[in-house]
Amino acid sequence: MGEKPANSDLKLSNLAGHVGHLSPEQETTLQSFKESLGQAKLYHVVDEAPSHDEATLLRFLRARSWNIAAAQRQFAGHEAWLKEHDVLRVLHEISPEDFLQTQKYYPRWTGRRDKLGIPIFVYRLASLEPLSKEIFSTPAETRYIRIAALSEHVRHFFLPLCTYLPHSSEPTPISSSISIIDLGNASFSLLWKLRSHMQEASTLTTANYPETIHTIAVVNSPSFFPTIWNWIKGWFDEGTRQKIHVLGSDPGEKLLELIDAENLPVQYGGSLEWKFEDEPNLDEDTKRVLGEMPKGSALFKDGKLIQPPPLPPSNSASDN
């Protein structure tokens, strides 16, 4: 049997190192990081508008323990990756039908947020059983670029939307998400079959979207989970591994420490009527802003929904 992660304690996030919660030393490091990126033509300010917001820059610094050189290497790699795969163009051009179909294969937003305002996603692996042939019938390159587009959609739609909505940590921007990974009724053979599918998304996120995972709660873990953990632990860096919590088949008490009952699905100990196959069940604040969930890819900026996402400026792959 493989090693099992021991971490099962959930608690509200410490916001140290985030916007509005920086020590004097961290403030100095952030300014030095901006200067270093600017000298490398990876960051610029035009008409007082920065090419990248501070929440994004701080994610890379936190991921690399405030080491400017290491953070810049990862940041530069991310920018090069965006350009190589033309990710924002894909996000602009993907049809609503292809976008919605792709969303079925990955963690789905419940339409709700935790006590800090962080969006809550659920990934129920057993629901992929009837879709597995579909998943692997898509050419590998197409599948990869669509994963990338979904990741950019999180960054450009879900996170700014949740930042705009009322949240207890205001004015600190929301820069990460919570995922409940439900292994209930997922057979060993299914998980083995899906391992490359899951690895692709996990390694892409770790390399290109550092510190966007706030918490991963694994629920309904089977007896063979230690073996599964042995496969997957190498997909994540140590910081991310520390955010993975194995809660078993009765996760409600732990999850309710982070999530109010009305925002937690019934099957995980809350009172929200929502299952993985459903569209997001938007709370009242989100309904007031969006009306309804947009179909297909979108951006949310300055309090407004933008659909489809515009093409990126030619001088930067990831301008805000």
N, C-alpha and C positions, 0 to 999 in steps of 0.2 A: 504494500500500500504506500501511496505517496504522502508527502508532508501536507498537513492541513493548516491553513492560516488560523492563528489563534485569536485574532482580533474580532470581538463581537460587541464591543462597546461603542455606541453611537453618542455623539454629543454635538451641540451647536458649534459651528465653526469659530475658531479664533481668527479675527480679521486682521491680525498683525501682518504687515507686508502688503496690504491692499490699499487702494486709493483712500486717503483720509485717515489711514492708520499706519503711517510710516514713521519710523524713528528718524532723528536727524541724520544718522549715518545712512539709512536707506534712501532718504531724500537726496543726499549727495550722490549716492551710487546711481540713482535713477537719472539725475542730470548728466552725470559722466557717461552713462549708457547712451543717452540721446546724442551727446556730442560725438561719441565714437561711431554710432550708427550713421550720423550725419556725414562724418568724414568718409565713411565707406559708401555714401550715396544710398543708404538703406532707409533713411528717415529724413523728412523735410517738412518745413512749415511754409504754407502759402496763404497769404492774407489772414494770418493768425490761426489758420486751420492746420493742425498737424496731420501728417500722412497716417499715423497710427496713434490711437489713444493710449493714455497712460496705463489703463487696465491691461491692455495687450502687452505692453512692454514689461510690466511688472510680472505677468505670468511667466515670461521667459527668465526673468531674473530670479524669481522664487524657485523655478524648476532647476536652476543651476546654482542654487545656494548663494546668490548675489555675486557670482563670479562674472565680471563683465565680458571677459574674453570667451568663456564657455557659452554664456547666453547669446553673444553675438554670433558665434558659430552656428548655434541651433536656429537663431532667427534668420540668418543668411540662407541656411539650408531650406528653411520653410519658404522663404521668398522665391528661391530658385525652383523649388518644387511646384509652387503655384504657377509660375510662368511655364515650366516644362509641360505641365498637364493642362494649361489654360483653364484652370478650375473655374474662375469666375465667368468665363465665356460659357462653359458647360452649364453653370447655374442659371445663366441668362437664357440659354437656348433650349434646355430640357423641357419637353412637353409636360403639361400637367398630368397626363396619363402615365407617362414614364416615371415622373417624380413620385406620384402617389403609389404606384406599384412598387417602386424601390423602397419607399418608407415601410412597407409591410415586412421587409426582411431584417429590419434593424430596430433598436429601441424606439418606442413610440411615446409621444407626449400625452400625458393624461389630461392636459388642459389646466393643471393645477400646479401650485408652488408650495414649498416648505415654509417653515416659520420665518426664515430669512428672506423669502421671496425667490428662492432658487427653483428653476423648473424641474419637475419630477417626470422621469421617463420610466417605462416598464419594458422589459424584454422577456417574453414568455417563449422559451425555446420549443416547447411541445407544439406551439401554434405554427412552427415552421415545417413540421413534418409533411403536410400536404403540399408545401411550397418548395421543397428541396430540389425537385427536378427543375422547376422554373428557375430557381436561383442559379443552378450550375449550367443551365442551357444558355444563359447570357454569357457572351464572350468575356474572358477574364479582364481584358483592358477596359471594356465598357463597364463591367461591374466595379472595377477599381475606381474609375473616374467618377462614377455615380456615388460611391462611398465618400469620395472627396467633396463632391457637391453637397451632399447631405451635411457633412461636417462644416462647410462654409455657411450653409443655411442656419445651422445652430448658432454660429458666431454672428451672423448678420441679421437674423430674424429673432430667434428665441431669446438670446441674451439681451439685446437692446430693448426688446419688448418688455421683458421682466424687469429691466432696469427702469423703464419708464413707469411701470405700474407701481402703486404704493407698496413699499416693503419696509420691514423693520430696520434694515441696515442702511437706509437712505442717509446721505447721498452716495454711499459706496456703490459703484456699479456692480451688477450681477455678472460674473465672468466664468461661472461653472454650472454644472448640472448634477442632479442626483439620478442614479439608475437603480431600479429594483430588478435584479436578474432572477427570474422565476424558473427553477429547474423542475417543478412539479410535472410528473408524467413524462418527462423527457428520458428516453431510454439511452443506455450506453451507446448503442449503435447509432442513434440519431446524433448524439454529441460528437461521436467519432467522425461521422459523415460531415458535420458542420464545422469541424475544428479549423479548417483552412479559411472558411468564410468568416469565422469569428476572429481568427488571428489577423487576417488582412485589415479588418476594421480597427482592432486593438493597437496594432503596431503603427498604423497610419496616425491614429490619434496621439499616441505616445510621442512620436517623432515630430509631428507638426502642430499639435494643439496642446502644449504642456499646460498643466494646471487648470484644465477645463473640466476635470473630474473632481467633484466635491466629495461624493460618497458613492460607493457601489455596495448595495445590500443584496447578498445572495440569499434567497429564500427557497424553502422546499428542497433543500439539497439532499440528494440520494445517498445511500450508504457508500456508493463508489466515488463520492465527490473528492476524497483525498487523491485519488488517481487523476481525476480531471484537473485538480489544482496543480498537480505535478506537470501537466502539459502546459497550463496557461500562465503559470507564474513568471515564466521567462519573457512573456509578451509585454510586461510592464516594468517600469523602473521601480526602484525601492520606494520612492515617495508615493507612487500610485498604489503599490501593493499594500502600503499602510492604510489606504483608504478603502480597502475591500473588507467587508464585514460579513461573516457567515452567521445567519440568524435562524436557520432551521425552518421547521414547519409551522411555528407559531410566533411570527415576527412582530405582531401588533404592538406589544408593550415597548419594544425597542424603537420601532419606527415612529410611534406616537411621541417619542421624545423630540423628534425632528419635524414631524408633520402633524398638523391639526387633523382631527378625525374626519371632518367634512372634505378634506383634500386627499385622503388616503383611501384607495379602493377597498371595498368590503372584504375581499378575499385576503387582504393583508392586515386586517384588523381595524379598518376605518369604517366610514359610512358612505363613501362615494360609490355610486352605481356606475362602474366603468370596467370594461375588460379590454384585453390587448387588441382585439379585432375592432374596437369601437373608434370612432372619431374622437378628438379631444372634447372633454366635457368642460367647457370654459366657465370660470367663475364670473361673478357679476362685474368685477372691475375689468376683466379682459373683454367681456362682451361689450362694455361701454366704449372701449377703445377700438376693437376690431369689428364689432357687430357679429361676425361669424368667422370661423377659421378659413383663411384663404386656401383655395385649391391650387396646388402647385407651388413652385418656389417663389419666395418673396424676400424683401428686405424691410426692416423697420428702422426708420431714422428720424430723429427730431420729432418724435410723436406721430409719425405718419407711416402708413403702409405703402410700400412701393412694389408694384407688381406689373410685369416681370422685373427682376433685378436688372439695373442698367449694366451695360458693358463697362468693364473697368477702364480707367484712364490708361493711356499707352505708357505713361512713365512710371507706373507702379502696379504691381500685381495685386495689392491688397489694401488700397486706400480705404479709409473709413467712409 
